Amino acid sequence: MSNKKEYNNSLRKSWIKQKAKFTKEELLIKNFQVMQSWEDNYMKLLAEISTQKGGHILELGFGLGISAGYIQKSKRIKSHTIIECHPDVINIATKKLKQEIINGRVVLLNGFWETITPMLKDKLFDGILFDTSPLDKETHFFHFFPFFKEAYRLLKNGGIFTYFSDEAKELSKIHRKKLNSAGFKDINYKICPVNPPQNCRYWTENTIIAPVITKN
């Protein structure tokens, strides 16, 4: 257990030391394709799901800021808290959301969610969107499972949770089992059409699942 913890801590330290490379098409960190512009309509859908109830929204991972932009377009939200670990991405987010931060509509927190969310009180948020990058191939995609219990704790009753899925057509038994274990019973999803380019290394399907998880 301690070896795994040390490994994860080492990964995190290495990750934030790597230079982030931004282009019009993608964000690269440590040669990982963290995000690409083809995700736009998927990010729009995830943003719509997470803001269904309005109120206070938590977003984990800023990336290219696509979903954050769509969340900000919602007139129903009262606040938008963003957790982002990488200093270069934080700098970009600070510039893009300068006015929103000044007027208190956005709260930007710098750090890994594993460190930050335990400091947040129960039932703070009406919607949560989880889209952080895996730090290595070993944790690719399944890195979101450990957050499910935190999502349940942080959501108000009736709140909505969604996340960047690793499934193209339907929500699998393993996802449902992990969500059930975290406390979620109302588990649904939408299918989003996407068109990733040939150079995309993390998604090759033409659809992707957008989970719609409600805390009852």
PLY file of the C-alpha trace (Angstrom):
ply
format ascii 1.0
element vertex 216
property float x
property float y
property float z
element edge 215
property int vertex1
property int vertex2
end_header
0.00 0.00 0.00
2.78 2.42 0.95
4.63 1.56 -2.27
1.53 2.41 -4.31
1.12 5.68 -2.40
4.78 6.56 -3.00
4.38 5.70 -6.69
1.31 7.94 -7.00
3.05 10.79 -5.19
6.04 10.44 -7.51
3.73 10.49 -10.55
2.03 13.66 -9.35
5.31 15.45 -8.69
6.61 14.46 -12.12
3.36 15.51 -13.82
3.31 19.08 -12.56
6.99 19.56 -13.45
6.31 18.76 -17.11
5.75 21.66 -19.48
2.22 21.89 -20.87
2.02 22.44 -24.62
-1.07 24.21 -25.95
-2.08 24.30 -29.62
-5.39 25.09 -31.31
-6.07 21.37 -31.53
-4.78 19.89 -28.28
-3.15 20.05 -24.87
-0.08 17.86 -24.34
1.60 17.10 -21.01
4.38 14.55 -20.64
3.60 13.47 -24.22
0.05 12.62 -23.11
-2.81 13.93 -25.21
-4.67 15.46 -22.29
-7.40 16.96 -24.44
-8.23 17.67 -28.08
-10.63 20.06 -29.75
-12.82 17.27 -31.23
-14.26 16.83 -27.72
-16.23 20.07 -28.07
-19.74 18.63 -28.48
-19.03 16.00 -25.80
-17.86 18.70 -23.38
-20.98 20.70 -24.20
-23.15 17.71 -23.30
-21.26 17.03 -20.06
-21.61 20.71 -19.14
-25.35 20.61 -19.85
-25.74 17.51 -17.68
-23.77 18.93 -14.76
-25.68 22.24 -14.80
-29.19 20.73 -15.04
-30.00 21.73 -11.47
-28.23 25.09 -11.67
-26.75 26.19 -8.35
-23.16 25.40 -7.41
-21.01 23.41 -9.85
-17.73 21.56 -9.26
-15.49 20.81 -12.23
-12.38 18.67 -11.92
-9.82 19.26 -14.66
-9.69 22.39 -16.85
-7.80 21.15 -19.93
-8.52 23.42 -22.88
-11.35 25.05 -20.96
-14.06 23.81 -23.34
-16.46 22.44 -20.72
-15.71 25.37 -18.40
-16.78 27.73 -21.16
-20.08 25.91 -21.61
-20.69 25.79 -17.86
-20.16 29.56 -17.72
-22.81 30.05 -20.41
-25.44 28.58 -18.10
-27.56 31.33 -16.55
-28.81 28.94 -13.87
-25.54 28.46 -12.00
-24.55 30.46 -8.93
-20.91 29.43 -8.68
-18.36 27.34 -10.55
-15.46 25.77 -8.65
-12.63 24.35 -10.77
-9.88 22.07 -9.45
-6.78 21.90 -11.67
-3.37 20.52 -10.72
-1.00 21.71 -13.45
0.55 25.19 -13.00
0.66 25.96 -16.74
-3.01 25.06 -17.13
-3.86 27.11 -14.03
-2.17 30.12 -15.64
-4.25 29.70 -18.81
-7.45 29.24 -16.81
-6.70 32.35 -14.75
-6.32 34.41 -17.92
-9.38 32.97 -19.66
-11.62 33.37 -16.63
-10.14 36.57 -15.21
-13.40 38.51 -15.03
-15.40 35.54 -13.73
-12.84 35.03 -10.95
-12.93 38.73 -10.05
-16.72 38.78 -9.78
-16.79 35.55 -7.76
-18.57 33.41 -10.33
-15.50 31.15 -10.63
-13.30 29.78 -7.85
-10.06 28.25 -9.17
-8.27 25.77 -6.88
-4.74 24.62 -7.69
-3.91 21.04 -6.74
-4.85 17.39 -7.19
-8.41 16.49 -6.27
-7.15 13.81 -3.88
-5.70 16.62 -1.75
-8.36 19.30 -2.22
-11.77 17.59 -2.10
-11.28 16.07 1.38
-11.16 19.67 2.66
-14.57 20.47 1.16
-17.75 20.03 3.17
-20.44 17.45 2.43
-23.30 18.31 0.06
-21.78 21.51 -1.32
-22.61 21.08 -4.99
-25.64 20.72 -7.24
-23.58 19.37 -10.13
-20.16 17.75 -10.62
-18.19 17.21 -13.84
-15.10 15.00 -13.53
-12.60 15.12 -16.38
-9.04 14.84 -15.11
-6.23 13.25 -17.07
-4.77 9.88 -16.07
-1.13 10.32 -15.12
0.13 7.13 -16.74
-1.02 4.25 -18.93
-1.60 2.02 -15.90
-4.32 4.30 -14.52
-5.78 5.24 -17.91
-9.52 5.89 -17.66
-10.12 3.83 -14.51
-8.55 6.74 -12.63
-12.08 8.12 -12.14
-13.36 5.21 -10.02
-11.75 6.45 -6.77
-13.61 9.76 -7.13
-17.09 8.21 -7.16
-17.40 8.14 -3.35
-16.23 11.75 -3.13
-18.77 12.72 -5.79
-21.54 11.17 -3.71
-20.35 12.92 -0.55
-19.97 16.33 -2.20
-23.31 16.30 -4.04
-26.49 17.67 -2.56
-29.49 15.36 -2.59
-30.91 15.54 -6.11
-27.55 16.67 -7.51
-26.12 15.43 -10.82
-22.74 13.80 -11.41
-21.14 13.17 -14.81
-17.66 12.26 -16.02
-15.54 11.65 -19.12
-16.34 8.00 -19.77
-14.27 5.23 -21.32
-17.28 3.55 -22.91
-18.74 4.07 -26.37
-22.19 2.45 -26.41
-23.48 1.75 -22.91
-22.65 1.93 -19.22
-21.03 -1.37 -18.26
-21.57 -3.52 -15.18
-18.22 -2.49 -13.68
-19.17 1.20 -13.86
-22.59 0.52 -12.37
-21.07 -1.59 -9.61
-18.57 1.12 -8.68
-21.30 3.79 -8.74
-23.59 1.60 -6.61
-20.77 1.03 -4.12
-20.34 4.79 -3.83
-24.05 5.15 -3.00
-25.57 6.05 -6.37
-28.76 4.25 -7.43
-30.20 6.50 -10.16
-27.79 5.73 -13.03
-28.48 6.75 -16.62
-26.52 7.92 -19.65
-26.70 9.61 -23.03
-24.83 8.67 -26.18
-22.83 11.47 -27.79
-21.63 11.32 -31.42
-17.97 12.28 -31.85
-15.42 12.44 -34.64
-11.87 12.05 -33.26
-9.01 12.59 -35.76
-6.68 9.80 -36.80
-3.90 11.14 -34.57
-6.02 10.78 -31.42
-4.45 8.10 -29.24
-7.08 7.95 -26.50
-10.36 7.59 -28.42
-11.17 5.89 -31.74
-14.94 5.30 -31.56
-17.60 7.51 -33.18
-19.72 7.67 -30.03
-19.02 8.09 -26.32
-21.16 7.72 -23.22
-22.15 10.77 -21.15
-23.15 9.45 -17.71
-26.14 11.06 -15.95
-25.88 10.06 -12.29
-28.35 11.48 -9.78
-27.93 11.40 -6.02
-31.27 10.52 -4.44
0 1
1 2
2 3
3 4
4 5
5 6
6 7
7 8
8 9
9 10
10 11
11 12
12 13
13 14
14 15
15 16
16 17
17 18
18 19
19 20
20 21
21 22
22 23
23 24
24 25
25 26
26 27
27 28
28 29
29 30
30 31
31 32
32 33
33 34
34 35
35 36
36 37
37 38
38 39
39 40
40 41
41 42
42 43
43 44
44 45
45 46
46 47
47 48
48 49
49 50
50 51
51 52
52 53
53 54
54 55
55 56
56 57
57 58
58 59
59 60
60 61
61 62
62 63
63 64
64 65
65 66
66 67
67 68
68 69
69 70
70 71
71 72
72 73
73 74
74 75
75 76
76 77
77 78
78 79
79 80
80 81
81 82
82 83
83 84
84 85
85 86
86 87
87 88
88 89
89 90
90 91
91 92
92 93
93 94
94 95
95 96
96 97
97 98
98 99
99 100
100 101
101 102
102 103
103 104
104 105
105 106
106 107
107 108
108 109
109 110
110 111
111 112
112 113
113 114
114 115
115 116
116 117
117 118
118 119
119 120
120 121
121 122
122 123
123 124
124 125
125 126
126 127
127 128
128 129
129 130
130 131
131 132
132 133
133 134
134 135
135 136
136 137
137 138
138 139
139 140
140 141
141 142
142 143
143 144
144 145
145 146
146 147
147 148
148 149
149 150
150 151
151 152
152 153
153 154
154 155
155 156
156 157
157 158
158 159
159 160
160 161
161 162
162 163
163 164
164 165
165 166
166 167
167 168
168 169
169 170
170 171
171 172
172 173
173 174
174 175
175 176
176 177
177 178
178 179
179 180
180 181
181 182
182 183
183 184
184 185
185 186
186 187
187 188
188 189
189 190
190 191
191 192
192 193
193 194
194 195
195 196
196 197
197 198
198 199
199 200
200 201
201 202
202 203
203 204
204 205
205 206
206 207
207 208
208 209
209 210
210 211
211 212
212 213
213 214
214 215
